[in-house]
């Protein structure tokens, strides 16, 4: 997927994957080397037994944001897979607390791997999590 194709997906308002549809997070903006994913935290869909948003839900949305950022810098014929994902949770996210915004940026893109980082902010703009990941770039295209 190219940046232009990702922007067309964003403009359509459609979820970027089955996981995004199920968990109701959406890529809302992107440019070369970066992407933004947003979600509205809901108790019935994202909540855990403690009354907070389940960490794995946030990790899934982060992984999507990281992948969307990489989509903007690889060739159309290239795919990629996550090699590792490290999430650091700083504070709990409460359902109904406003839009959670995840901004991911590519730090480095080589021939076979990319490193990406993300920050997660809650509805009041507070930093609630950060993450980093390495993705394996597959296929042809990059020199």
N, C-alpha and C positions, 0 to 999 in steps of 0.2 A: 504494500500500500504506500502510495506517495503522499507527500504533504497535501497536495491538491485533493487527493481522494479522501484523506482524513478530514480536511476542511469541509468537503461535501457531506461526509457522514455527520459532522458536527451540525452543519446547516439543516440537515434532515431531522435532527432531534432523536434519531434512532440510537438504541444502545449499540455499543461496539462489539459485544459478544453475548453469548448465552449467560455467562456469569454476570455481566453488567445488567442484563435484563432482569435476571432473577433477584439480584441484590439492589437494583435500582440506583446505579451510579452511572454518570454520563460524562464523556469527554466534551468539554464546553469551549475549549480554545486550544490553539496550537500554533507554533511557528517553528522555524528551523532549529532543532535541538531542544525543544521544550514542549510540554503539554500540560493542560489543566483538566482535572477530573473533579466533579462535584457530586455530592449526595446529600439528601435530607435524611438525617438519622431518625429512624422510627423504632419504637419499642417492639411492635409486633413483627418486624422484619429483621432488625439488627440487634435487638437487645439480648443481654445475657442475664443470668440469674441474679446478678448484683444490681441490675437496673441501669447498667451502662451499655454502650455499644460494644459488641464482641470484638476483641482484638483481631481475630481472623477476618472479619468483615473489612476492617480498615486495611489489613494487609492485602486483601484481594483488590481493593480499590487502588491502593498504592502500586501494586504490581501492574495493574492496568495503566495507570498514569506513566509509570516507568517505560512500559512497552510502547505506549503512544508516543512518548518523546523519541524513542529509538526509531519508530516508524518514519519520523520526519527526516531522518538522515541516511537511511539505507535505500538501496536501489529497489525498484518495484519487484524485481525477481528474487529478492532476498527475503529470507525468513529469519527468525531469531527465537531463542528459548532462554528462559531465566536459568542461570547457573547457581546464583545465590541471591538471597534477599534477607537483609537485616533491618528489622523494624525496632525503633526505640520509642516506647510509649512514655510520654512526659506527663500527661494528665488525662483523666477519664473524659470521654465524650458522652454526654447525656442525650438520649433520644429527645427530639423536640427542641434542641438547643440552637437550631439554625443551620444554615448550609455549611457543610464541611467541604473545604477546598484543598485539593492536593495539587501542588505544582511540582512537576518533575523536570529536571534538566540534565542533558547529557554532559558529563564531565570530560569523557574521552571516547572517541570512536576509532578503533583500529581496524585492521583487515579482518580479524576474526572475533574480536570482543568489543563490547562497549561497557563503560561504567556510567552509572546514572545515579542521581541523588534526588530526594524529594523532601518537601516539608508539608506538613498537614496542619491547617488552621481551622479552628471551630468557628461557629457563627459569630462570635464576638471578636474574631481576629487573633485569638490566642494560639500560640504554637502548642499543639497537642501531641504531635509525633513527628519523627523524621525517619528517613530510611535511605539505604544505599543498596545497589545491586550491580551484579555483573551479568551481562547477557552475551550468549554465544551467537554470533552472526553466521548464518548458514547460506549457502548458495554462491552464485557468481556475482559479478558486478563491481565490487570494490577492488581496487588495484592491490 
